[in-house]
């Protein structure tokens, strides 16, 4: 049924009779449906995060149950043709990138946060399911790109976008040793994408918004999800060990920068694929 919905959303016919408030309502309705559909993996995965008891299920620790659930959701999405094999490969790449960052951040000398509960599927002290929290961001961008028929106007040179993405990722590691340069990197990213506009299609007409604004908005919603996750004890920051308190708002900037990096990876993969799969004349 969801595959049929995808087909309907992508092939929405023109609505020449819609004007004014009626068109606004229709476009907002379709925008909401497409956003919800793009968040399918995010919604299902985080529903499991919130619903699985801390004691686990059927004798399995919670972190292990969450890994099984995440793998099951991914397998179901591919089987139901809601996600292609290429998209699954990209999501897997985000999982690896996120997991490596998790291992570093939870290591002894750093200990930015921790996963206090036991699990059989912990590697270097990090549960394997944790990479799916980063993969969820990649999954959303991939799905939204397809459903909204995204096009990017005035995209900066790919090598420059790749360079700033690499520096953003590196800063998550190096700021523990040589200083935090996130605001310099954010300024560079804003300058790099200052002229860049994302064109998207909620219904039958293209709309546009500054790409940098979309990075900030997505980062905000991830920050909200992080607050909910820490409240439910999925992981904890050091200042939350005694009693829960809100995640510092500075994390919003970190997540927005992570979105820049994720978007760059998705865009680069699509760029590479477009260069390889050249249509025959």
C-alpha beads as a LAMMPS data file, in Angstrom:
LAMMPS data file: protein, C-alpha beads

281 atoms
280 bonds

1 atom types
1 bond types

-500.0 500.0 xlo xhi
-500.0 500.0 ylo yhi
-500.0 500.0 zlo zhi

Masses

1 110.0

Atoms # bond

1 1 1 0.000 0.000 0.000
2 1 1 2.835 2.402 0.792
3 1 1 4.403 1.674 -2.585
4 1 1 1.086 2.731 -4.174
5 1 1 1.156 5.882 -2.050
6 1 1 4.685 6.628 -3.297
7 1 1 3.489 6.274 -6.882
8 1 1 0.581 8.638 -6.204
9 1 1 2.805 11.202 -4.498
10 1 1 5.336 11.179 -7.316
11 1 1 2.719 11.318 -10.076
12 1 1 0.380 13.909 -8.593
13 1 1 -1.449 15.483 -11.520
14 1 1 -1.645 19.233 -12.023
15 1 1 -4.438 21.040 -10.225
16 1 1 -5.233 23.961 -12.549
17 1 1 -8.450 24.739 -10.639
18 1 1 -6.710 25.230 -7.311
19 1 1 -6.070 28.821 -6.344
20 1 1 -5.572 30.857 -3.246
21 1 1 -6.372 29.205 0.069
22 1 1 -7.425 25.925 -1.600
23 1 1 -4.051 25.547 -3.302
24 1 1 -2.212 26.485 -0.120
25 1 1 -4.153 23.875 1.844
26 1 1 -3.565 21.193 -0.814
27 1 1 0.165 21.892 -1.026
28 1 1 0.511 21.907 2.776
29 1 1 -1.389 18.591 2.922
30 1 1 0.838 16.928 0.337
31 1 1 3.942 18.462 1.898
32 1 1 2.968 16.943 5.249
33 1 1 2.263 13.528 3.728
34 1 1 5.582 13.484 1.880
35 1 1 7.465 14.578 4.994
36 1 1 5.786 11.832 7.013
37 1 1 6.589 9.284 4.317
38 1 1 10.231 10.444 4.152
39 1 1 10.410 9.989 7.936
40 1 1 9.112 6.412 7.768
41 1 1 12.327 4.752 8.950
42 1 1 12.900 7.520 11.498
43 1 1 9.377 7.154 12.900
44 1 1 9.429 3.364 13.111
45 1 1 12.920 3.201 14.578
46 1 1 12.343 5.851 17.224
47 1 1 8.945 4.383 18.068
48 1 1 10.862 1.211 18.942
49 1 1 13.379 3.272 20.940
50 1 1 10.561 4.691 23.053
51 1 1 8.414 1.553 23.319
52 1 1 10.958 -1.177 24.017
53 1 1 11.262 -1.495 27.820
54 1 1 14.616 -0.785 29.393
55 1 1 14.639 -4.384 30.658
56 1 1 14.395 -5.623 27.056
57 1 1 12.041 -8.188 25.531
58 1 1 11.933 -11.984 25.713
59 1 1 15.197 -12.093 27.628
60 1 1 17.040 -9.928 25.098
61 1 1 18.577 -6.633 26.300
62 1 1 17.010 -3.449 24.941
63 1 1 19.962 -2.476 22.735
64 1 1 19.903 -5.912 21.052
65 1 1 16.156 -5.681 20.465
66 1 1 16.620 -2.254 18.864
67 1 1 19.276 -3.640 16.507
68 1 1 16.934 -6.450 15.414
69 1 1 14.090 -3.965 14.929
70 1 1 16.266 -1.606 12.853
71 1 1 17.490 -4.447 10.610
72 1 1 13.918 -5.695 10.256
73 1 1 12.631 -2.262 9.224
74 1 1 15.368 -1.925 6.613
75 1 1 14.688 -5.405 5.207
76 1 1 10.945 -4.702 5.068
77 1 1 11.446 -1.349 3.289
78 1 1 13.575 -2.988 0.587
79 1 1 11.127 -5.908 0.242
80 1 1 8.165 -3.503 -0.023
81 1 1 10.052 -1.435 -2.631
82 1 1 9.987 1.606 -0.360
83 1 1 13.760 1.737 -0.553
84 1 1 16.067 0.702 -3.375
85 1 1 19.251 -1.341 -3.001
86 1 1 21.280 1.774 -3.859
87 1 1 19.514 3.677 -1.092
88 1 1 20.167 0.811 1.319
89 1 1 23.893 0.970 0.468
90 1 1 23.905 4.692 1.223
91 1 1 22.070 4.158 4.532
92 1 1 24.641 1.473 5.436
93 1 1 27.441 3.963 4.742
94 1 1 25.837 6.438 7.162
95 1 1 25.602 3.667 9.754
96 1 1 29.359 3.035 9.509
97 1 1 30.216 6.755 9.626
98 1 1 27.995 7.249 12.670
99 1 1 29.214 4.149 14.476
100 1 1 32.864 5.167 14.135
101 1 1 31.990 8.550 15.644
102 1 1 30.096 6.839 18.483
103 1 1 33.085 4.628 19.323
104 1 1 35.350 7.651 19.541
105 1 1 32.934 9.797 21.564
106 1 1 32.262 7.090 24.139
107 1 1 35.900 6.004 24.529
108 1 1 37.641 6.281 27.896
109 1 1 39.525 9.596 27.614
110 1 1 36.651 11.355 25.791
111 1 1 33.463 9.944 27.360
112 1 1 31.161 12.583 25.829
113 1 1 28.223 10.269 26.504
114 1 1 27.663 6.653 27.415
115 1 1 25.441 3.634 26.837
116 1 1 25.002 2.316 30.363
117 1 1 22.944 -0.805 29.677
118 1 1 24.271 -4.285 28.901
119 1 1 23.997 -5.724 25.376
120 1 1 25.369 -8.727 23.529
121 1 1 25.832 -6.650 20.395
122 1 1 28.146 -4.045 21.848
123 1 1 31.409 -3.418 20.016
124 1 1 34.071 -1.284 21.711
125 1 1 31.445 -0.445 24.321
126 1 1 28.963 0.886 21.742
127 1 1 25.761 -0.971 20.811
128 1 1 25.556 -1.663 17.085
129 1 1 22.069 -0.195 16.858
130 1 1 23.486 3.286 17.557
131 1 1 24.722 3.705 13.989
132 1 1 21.115 3.590 12.829
133 1 1 20.455 6.907 14.557
134 1 1 22.791 8.490 12.012
135 1 1 21.481 6.245 9.246
136 1 1 18.001 7.595 10.058
137 1 1 19.159 11.081 9.060
138 1 1 20.572 9.728 5.812
139 1 1 17.394 7.731 5.164
140 1 1 15.247 10.854 5.602
141 1 1 17.339 12.917 3.165
142 1 1 17.407 10.107 0.596
143 1 1 13.649 9.556 0.784
144 1 1 12.851 13.285 0.760
145 1 1 15.130 13.803 -2.254
146 1 1 13.101 11.296 -4.248
147 1 1 9.601 12.148 -2.994
148 1 1 9.992 15.903 -3.382
149 1 1 11.886 15.537 -6.671
150 1 1 14.638 17.748 -5.270
151 1 1 16.819 19.804 -7.539
152 1 1 19.663 22.001 -6.409
153 1 1 20.353 25.353 -8.031
154 1 1 23.794 26.997 -7.759
155 1 1 25.340 24.028 -5.986
156 1 1 28.964 24.790 -5.120
157 1 1 31.718 22.740 -6.781
158 1 1 31.572 19.186 -5.504
159 1 1 35.194 19.172 -4.379
160 1 1 34.536 22.211 -2.185
161 1 1 31.380 20.674 -0.729
162 1 1 33.269 17.435 -0.082
163 1 1 36.134 19.313 1.585
164 1 1 33.880 21.180 4.026
165 1 1 32.028 17.926 4.809
166 1 1 35.318 16.153 5.589
167 1 1 36.438 19.047 7.813
168 1 1 33.096 19.001 9.661
169 1 1 33.452 15.284 10.327
170 1 1 37.082 15.663 11.360
171 1 1 36.178 18.450 13.800
172 1 1 33.926 16.059 15.736
173 1 1 37.148 14.192 16.576
174 1 1 39.830 16.875 16.673
175 1 1 38.034 19.472 18.814
176 1 1 38.981 17.393 21.866
177 1 1 42.652 18.077 21.113
178 1 1 43.140 21.235 19.055
179 1 1 40.038 23.334 19.731
180 1 1 36.481 23.463 18.434
181 1 1 36.263 25.121 15.024
182 1 1 32.587 24.405 14.427
183 1 1 31.618 28.075 14.129
184 1 1 34.368 28.724 11.601
185 1 1 33.208 25.681 9.661
186 1 1 29.579 26.827 9.953
187 1 1 30.566 30.250 8.578
188 1 1 32.409 28.575 5.700
189 1 1 29.407 26.334 4.989
190 1 1 27.029 29.312 5.022
191 1 1 29.296 31.155 2.627
192 1 1 29.649 28.115 0.409
193 1 1 25.878 27.548 0.197
194 1 1 24.829 31.212 0.337
195 1 1 23.546 31.191 -3.265
196 1 1 22.319 27.600 -3.202
197 1 1 18.586 27.019 -3.475
198 1 1 16.727 23.751 -3.141
199 1 1 13.772 23.286 -5.503
200 1 1 11.119 20.873 -4.278
201 1 1 7.681 19.822 -5.454
202 1 1 5.019 19.445 -2.725
203 1 1 2.260 18.955 -5.312
204 1 1 2.501 19.981 -8.957
205 1 1 4.527 23.173 -8.766
206 1 1 8.120 23.719 -7.760
207 1 1 8.776 25.687 -4.599
208 1 1 12.125 26.866 -3.343
209 1 1 13.982 27.693 -0.176
210 1 1 17.608 28.442 0.764
211 1 1 19.437 25.162 1.225
212 1 1 21.236 26.497 4.314
213 1 1 17.857 27.101 5.985
214 1 1 16.899 23.464 5.424
215 1 1 20.129 22.377 7.167
216 1 1 19.220 24.453 10.228
217 1 1 15.599 23.240 10.335
218 1 1 16.502 19.555 10.028
219 1 1 19.188 20.006 12.692
220 1 1 16.579 21.500 15.039
221 1 1 14.239 18.530 14.735
222 1 1 17.116 16.102 15.307
223 1 1 17.993 18.061 18.456
224 1 1 14.396 17.661 19.651
225 1 1 14.563 13.907 18.994
226 1 1 17.832 13.763 20.934
227 1 1 16.160 15.388 23.929
228 1 1 13.390 12.799 23.832
229 1 1 15.894 9.926 23.491
230 1 1 17.988 11.041 26.443
231 1 1 14.823 11.556 28.503
232 1 1 13.979 7.886 27.896
233 1 1 17.506 6.873 28.874
234 1 1 18.661 5.454 25.527
235 1 1 21.956 7.233 26.153
236 1 1 23.056 9.862 28.634
237 1 1 25.352 12.856 28.651
238 1 1 27.486 13.323 31.774
239 1 1 25.271 16.183 33.028
240 1 1 22.209 13.914 32.790
241 1 1 23.498 11.063 34.959
242 1 1 22.007 12.378 38.219
243 1 1 18.745 13.708 36.792
244 1 1 17.594 14.429 33.264
245 1 1 18.030 17.919 31.856
246 1 1 17.690 19.267 28.357
247 1 1 20.473 18.697 25.855
248 1 1 22.435 21.924 25.481
249 1 1 21.227 24.041 22.588
250 1 1 24.762 24.065 21.155
251 1 1 24.085 20.494 20.017
252 1 1 21.634 21.999 17.529
253 1 1 24.596 23.488 15.656
254 1 1 26.406 20.144 15.744
255 1 1 23.414 18.348 14.266
256 1 1 22.980 21.015 11.584
257 1 1 26.613 20.546 10.583
258 1 1 26.067 16.784 10.524
259 1 1 23.135 17.378 8.152
260 1 1 25.471 19.365 5.870
261 1 1 27.834 16.387 5.819
262 1 1 25.001 13.898 5.233
263 1 1 23.492 15.979 2.449
264 1 1 26.903 16.216 0.789
265 1 1 27.320 12.435 0.838
266 1 1 23.847 11.881 -0.666
267 1 1 24.397 14.597 -3.263
268 1 1 27.807 13.229 -4.170
269 1 1 26.488 9.687 -4.555
270 1 1 23.735 10.955 -6.832
271 1 1 26.276 13.046 -8.724
272 1 1 28.523 10.008 -9.200
273 1 1 25.610 7.808 -10.278
274 1 1 24.470 10.426 -12.800
275 1 1 27.978 10.494 -14.261
276 1 1 28.151 6.670 -14.508
277 1 1 24.653 5.847 -15.730
278 1 1 24.563 8.080 -18.773
279 1 1 21.335 7.576 -20.781
280 1 1 21.857 6.237 -24.272
281 1 1 21.200 8.593 -27.152

Bonds

1 1 1 2
2 1 2 3
3 1 3 4
4 1 4 5
5 1 5 6
6 1 6 7
7 1 7 8
8 1 8 9
9 1 9 10
10 1 10 11
11 1 11 12
12 1 12 13
13 1 13 14
14 1 14 15
15 1 15 16
16 1 16 17
17 1 17 18
18 1 18 19
19 1 19 20
20 1 20 21
21 1 21 22
22 1 22 23
23 1 23 24
24 1 24 25
25 1 25 26
26 1 26 27
27 1 27 28
28 1 28 29
29 1 29 30
30 1 30 31
31 1 31 32
32 1 32 33
33 1 33 34
34 1 34 35
35 1 35 36
36 1 36 37
37 1 37 38
38 1 38 39
39 1 39 40
40 1 40 41
41 1 41 42
42 1 42 43
43 1 43 44
44 1 44 45
45 1 45 46
46 1 46 47
47 1 47 48
48 1 48 49
49 1 49 50
50 1 50 51
51 1 51 52
52 1 52 53
53 1 53 54
54 1 54 55
55 1 55 56
56 1 56 57
57 1 57 58
58 1 58 59
59 1 59 60
60 1 60 61
61 1 61 62
62 1 62 63
63 1 63 64
64 1 64 65
65 1 65 66
66 1 66 67
67 1 67 68
68 1 68 69
69 1 69 70
70 1 70 71
71 1 71 72
72 1 72 73
73 1 73 74
74 1 74 75
75 1 75 76
76 1 76 77
77 1 77 78
78 1 78 79
79 1 79 80
80 1 80 81
81 1 81 82
82 1 82 83
83 1 83 84
84 1 84 85
85 1 85 86
86 1 86 87
87 1 87 88
88 1 88 89
89 1 89 90
90 1 90 91
91 1 91 92
92 1 92 93
93 1 93 94
94 1 94 95
95 1 95 96
96 1 96 97
97 1 97 98
98 1 98 99
99 1 99 100
100 1 100 101
101 1 101 102
102 1 102 103
103 1 103 104
104 1 104 105
105 1 105 106
106 1 106 107
107 1 107 108
108 1 108 109
109 1 109 110
110 1 110 111
111 1 111 112
112 1 112 113
113 1 113 114
114 1 114 115
115 1 115 116
116 1 116 117
117 1 117 118
118 1 118 119
119 1 119 120
120 1 120 121
121 1 121 122
122 1 122 123
123 1 123 124
124 1 124 125
125 1 125 126
126 1 126 127
127 1 127 128
128 1 128 129
129 1 129 130
130 1 130 131
131 1 131 132
132 1 132 133
133 1 133 134
134 1 134 135
135 1 135 136
136 1 136 137
137 1 137 138
138 1 138 139
139 1 139 140
140 1 140 141
141 1 141 142
142 1 142 143
143 1 143 144
144 1 144 145
145 1 145 146
146 1 146 147
147 1 147 148
148 1 148 149
149 1 149 150
150 1 150 151
151 1 151 152
152 1 152 153
153 1 153 154
154 1 154 155
155 1 155 156
156 1 156 157
157 1 157 158
158 1 158 159
159 1 159 160
160 1 160 161
161 1 161 162
162 1 162 163
163 1 163 164
164 1 164 165
165 1 165 166
166 1 166 167
167 1 167 168
168 1 168 169
169 1 169 170
170 1 170 171
171 1 171 172
172 1 172 173
173 1 173 174
174 1 174 175
175 1 175 176
176 1 176 177
177 1 177 178
178 1 178 179
179 1 179 180
180 1 180 181
181 1 181 182
182 1 182 183
183 1 183 184
184 1 184 185
185 1 185 186
186 1 186 187
187 1 187 188
188 1 188 189
189 1 189 190
190 1 190 191
191 1 191 192
192 1 192 193
193 1 193 194
194 1 194 195
195 1 195 196
196 1 196 197
197 1 197 198
198 1 198 199
199 1 199 200
200 1 200 201
201 1 201 202
202 1 202 203
203 1 203 204
204 1 204 205
205 1 205 206
206 1 206 207
207 1 207 208
208 1 208 209
209 1 209 210
210 1 210 211
211 1 211 212
212 1 212 213
213 1 213 214
214 1 214 215
215 1 215 216
216 1 216 217
217 1 217 218
218 1 218 219
219 1 219 220
220 1 220 221
221 1 221 222
222 1 222 223
223 1 223 224
224 1 224 225
225 1 225 226
226 1 226 227
227 1 227 228
228 1 228 229
229 1 229 230
230 1 230 231
231 1 231 232
232 1 232 233
233 1 233 234
234 1 234 235
235 1 235 236
236 1 236 237
237 1 237 238
238 1 238 239
239 1 239 240
240 1 240 241
241 1 241 242
242 1 242 243
243 1 243 244
244 1 244 245
245 1 245 246
246 1 246 247
247 1 247 248
248 1 248 249
249 1 249 250
250 1 250 251
251 1 251 252
252 1 252 253
253 1 253 254
254 1 254 255
255 1 255 256
256 1 256 257
257 1 257 258
258 1 258 259
259 1 259 260
260 1 260 261
261 1 261 262
262 1 262 263
263 1 263 264
264 1 264 265
265 1 265 266
266 1 266 267
267 1 267 268
268 1 268 269
269 1 269 270
270 1 270 271
271 1 271 272
272 1 272 273
273 1 273 274
274 1 274 275
275 1 275 276
276 1 276 277
277 1 277 278
278 1 278 279
279 1 279 280
280 1 280 281
